[in-house]
Amino acid sequence: MAIYQIDPLIDPRWNALVSSHPRASVFHTVRWMRALHQSYGYTPVVFTTSPPGKPLANGLAFCDVQSWFTGRRLVSLPFSDHCEPLIGDCEEWRELMIGLRKKFDEGNWRYVEFRPLRDLPHSAGIFHESESFCFHKLDLSPALDTLLHGLHKDCIRRKIHRAEREGLTIEQGRSDALLDKFCHLQLITRRRHQLPPQPRRWFKHLMHCLGKALEIRVASKGERAVAALLTLRFRDTFVYKYGCSDENFHNLGAMQFLMWRSIEDAKKWGLRMFDFGRSDLADSGLITYKDRWGAQRSTLTYFRYPTVAHAHEDGWKLQMAKHIFERAPDSLLSIAGNLLYKHMG
C-alpha cells in the first residue's frame, strides 16, 4: 500500500480527521501545529494511506525538525506531552509503519519519535522505547463537591482556603498584560530549575493561533503576581500545559488556588477530563503533588526508530549548562531560551 505525505496546514482533510477521530487532542490541531511552525520554523507533515482526493482514513502527524545542533528528526510532536497516531486498526498501523520506515531510510533524519498515550502495537516490531514519564488525568464526571473532597486535605484543600483568606485575586484571559506577568513568573521558575525560559514569541503565537482555546490565569497578592497557569481546551478535555510561580509566596497556596478555579471552570463548561500533563519520573515531588488532586496516574512512554542516545546519557553536559544558567542575568537567560528551544523540540 502506498504512503502519502500531506501538509496539514493547507490540506483541509487533516482538520476533518482531527475533528472526527476519538483519539485526537489539542496537539493534533492545525492551530497547535501553526504555532510550532511560526515560533520555531518546524515543518508539519502527515503520513497517510489515503490517496489524494479521498477523505483521510488515518494519519501520523510529525514536525520535521531541522537543527544543526541536535540533528534533523521527525517528532510527533515537539513540545507536546502526547500525540496519538490517528489510526483505525492494527493493519493500518502496520502499513503505515512499513511506509514510514521506507521514507526514513530514503531520508536523512537521525530518528523518528512517537509520543502516544498508549503503547504502540507490538506487531510493528520497529519502534523501541525511548523515554518514559508519569502522566496524570482527572475524571471530571463526579460532582464538584465530590471532586473537592477527593483532594488531599492538608496539601491541597487547606492551601485553597489559605489563598481565599489571604485575599488572592485571579485575572484570566489572553491579554498582553497577562502574558507579560506569565512570562515574568516563567523566567523566575525556570531560573529556579536552572533552565532558560521558553521564548515569549512561543506563547504569543499560541495565544494568536489557539484563540479562545487558550487561557492565562494569574493569581496576585495585592499588585504582585505570584503564580500563573496557561491552559488549553479541546472537545471535553481541559489541559494544564504550563505553570509558574514565585517561590517567595508558595505558602499562600496560589498555585492550588489557580488549579482549583481551573477545575471549577472546566466543570462549568461541561468538560469531562482534566489533563495534568507529564512529569519526569525522577520528579517525585511533582508526581506526588498531582496524585494529591485525585488524578489517575499512568506511564507515558515515547518510542523511537532507530534507537539513538537519549538526552539523559549526556547528563554531565546538562549539569554544566545548569551551572551556567543558574548564574546568568535575566537578559542572558532569555537570550539563551530564544536561541536554544528551537533545537530542543
N, C-alpha and C positions, 0 to 999 in steps of 0.2 A: 504494500500500500504506500502511495506517495505521501510525503510530508510537505506541507506548505508553510511558508513564512509570511506573516502579515504584520502591518504596522497598526497596533491597536489605537494609536492616537487619531488615525484618519479612517480606519475601516469600521463602519457602524455595526458590523456583525459582532465585534467583540463586546461592545456595550450591551447588545441584545443578549449575549450569552451570560454576561455577568448579572444582568437584571433577572435572569430566569434560573440560574444554576443554584441549587440549595447550598453548595459549599463556597460560594463566592463571599468575599469580605470587602471591607473598605480598601484593602491593599490591592485588590484586583481592579479597582475602578480607574477609568481614564483620568479622572481628576487627580488621583494619587500619583499615577504614572507621569502626568504632565508636570506636576510639582517636582518630581525627581529629575525630569529632563531639563526643566528650566533652572533648577538650582545647581545641578552637578554635571549636566551635559550627558547623562546616561541616555542610551538609545533603547527605548522599549521595543520588544519584539515578542510575538506569539507564534508558537508552532502548533499546527493542527492537521488532522487528517481530512478536513473538509475542503473540497476544491473551490476555486474562485466561483462566485456567483451562487453558491449554496450556503444556507444558514450554517453557522458553526455548531457542530455537534460536540466539540471538545476544544480544549486549548491549554497550552502550557505557557504561562507568562514569565518573561525574563526582562532584565535590563542587561544590555551589552555594556559592561564597564570596561573602559579602555584607560589604563593608567600606566605611565612609565615607571611608577614607584612600586605598585603591587601587582602589575601584570594585567593582561586582558582576561576577562572571565564573564561567564553568563551566571547571573544571580537572580533567583526568584524569591523575593525581590529585595533590593537594597533598603536598609533602614525600615524593613517591615518585619515584625515579630514572627509572622507566619504567612504563608501564601500557598494554598492548596492547589494541586493540579485539578483543573476542571475537566473531569473525565466522567464517562458513563459506566464503564465496566473494565475488567482486567484485560480484556482483549484490546480495547482501545489503548490502554496503558502500554501493553506490550508493543503494539505497532508504533506508538509514539517514541518509545524508548529505542527501538531499533533505528528509526529515522533520526532521532536526536543524536544517537551515538555516531551515525554516519556523518551528520552535519559537523559534529565535534571533530571527528578525525580529518575532515576536509578543511577545517578552520585552523585558527592559531590561538585558541583560548587555553589558559592554564587549567581551568576546571569548569565544570557546571555544578551549580549548587541549588538544591531544593530546600524549602523551609515549610514542610507540611505539618499540619496539626496531628495527623495520624501517620502511622508507618506507611512507607511506600510498599506496594505489592511485591512480595518476595520473588515472584515469577520473573521479574525483570533481570535479577542477577547481575546488575551493572553498577548500581549506586551503593555506596557504603557509608556507614555512619560517620559523621564528621564532628559535630559538636552537639552537646545536649544542654538543655536549660530546664528550669522549672516553670510551668505555666499554670496560671490561676484564672478561674472564671467563676462568677457568682450567678446563680439562678435567681432571677428577679420575680419569679412567679408568685412566691408567698406574699402575704400582706405586708405592708410597710412595718407594722408593729412587730411582726414575726421576724423580719429581717433585722430590726433594731435589737431585739432580744437575742439574736444569734451572734451579735458582736461580742468580742471579749470585753468583760465588764470593766477591768482596770485600764487596759491599754487603748481601748477604742471609745467605749461609751463615756467614761469619765473625762476623757480628753475632749470629746464633743461638748459635754456640759461645761467644761472649763472654758472653752473658747466662747461659748454663749455668755458665761458670767463675765468674761473679760471684755465683752462688747466688741469682739472682732466683727468686721463687716466684710461682705463679699461683693465684688463687682464682677460681672460676666458679660462677654460679648466678643467682638472682633476688631476693636479699635486699635489705632496705632499706639495710643497711650497705654492700653493694657498690654500690648505686645512689648513695649519698652520695659514695663515693670516685670513681665515674664522673663525677658532676656537678661535683665539685671540679676534676677534671682537665679537664673540658669547659670550665669557666669560664676556666682558665688558657690553654687552647688558643684559645678564641675571642678572648680578650684579645690573644693573640699575633697573631691575624689582624685585630685591630681591629674585632671584631664582638661583639654581645651573645650570651650563651648561650641555647639554647632552654629553655623553662620546664621545671622539674623535673616538673611535672604531666604533660607530654607523655610523658616516659619512664616515669613511674609508671603512666599509663594504658596505655602499650604493654605494660608488664610484666603488668598485670592482664588485658588483653584477649587477648594472644597466648600467655600461659602458657608451656608448655614449648617453644613455637616460638621463644622469645626467650631469649638468654643473655648475661649480662655477664661478661667476663673482665678481671681486674685483675692486673697484674704489679707486684710490690713488691720493693724493696731493703730488707731488714730490715722495719721497721714503716712505711716510706714508700712509698705508692702512686705509681708513676712512669709508668704507661701503662694504658690501658683500651680495650676493644672492646665494642661492642654488636652482636650478630649475630642473624640471623633464619634460620629454616628453613622450606622449603615443598617438599613432594614430594622430589625428588632434588637440590634446589638449596640451597646454603648462601650466605647473603647477608651481606656485610660492610657494615653500614649506618652506624655511627658509630665514629670512633676519636679518641682524645685522649691527650695526654702532657705531661709536664713536660720542657721542653727542657733543663733543667739535667742531665738524666740520659740524654740521647739517645745518648751514647757507649756506654751499657751494652747497647744492642740490644734494649731491652724490647719495642718495637713489632714488630720482626721475630720475636722470641720468641713473642709472643702470636699473630701471624698463622700461624706455622708450627704451633703447638699447635692452632689452629683447623682448619687443613688436616688435621692428623692425626686430629682428632675427626671431621671430615667423612668421611674415608676409613673410619674405624672404623664409622660409621653407614651406610656403603654409599651415600653421596651421590655424584653424578656431575658436578656443576658448582659452581664457586666464583664467585659474582658479586661482583666488586670494586667495582661501582658506577660512577658517573660522575665525571669530572674536568673542570674548566674547561679549555678549550683553551689559555688563557694560563698555566695552572699546569704548566709544563714539568717542574718538579721532581717533582710528584706523578705525572704521567704516566710519567716515567722510572722512578720507584720501582715502579709497578705492572708496567711492562714487565719489570723485573728478577725478577719472580716467575714469568716464563714465561707470563704471561697473554696471551691474544689481544686485540688492540686493534681497535676499530671506532669508527665515528662514530654518535653518538646525536643525532637531530635532532627537535626539537619543532615542532609545526605549530599555526597559529592561523587563526581566521576571526573577524572581518576582521583585516587587518594593522593593528597598533597600535604605538605607540612601545615600544621594548624598554628593559629596565632599564638596559642599558649606555649608552644615549643620555643618561641622566641621571648620567653619571659624576661630574660635579662635586659633585652632591648626596651621592653615596656617599662621596667623598673627605672632604667636610666632616663627615659623620656619623662616619667612621672617626677623624677627628682628635679628635672629642669622646669617642668610646668609648675611645680609647687612654688618656685621662687620667681617665676616670671611676672612682670607687671601686667595689669589687666589688658592694656593695649596690645602687648605682645601675645598674650594668651588668646585674644580674639583673632589676631592675625594668623596664629597657628591653626585655629579652627577653620578659618576661611581657606587656608592652603591645604589642610590635611584631609578633611572629611570626604572630599570627592574621591580620594584614593581608598577610602575605608569601607565603602558600601558592601 
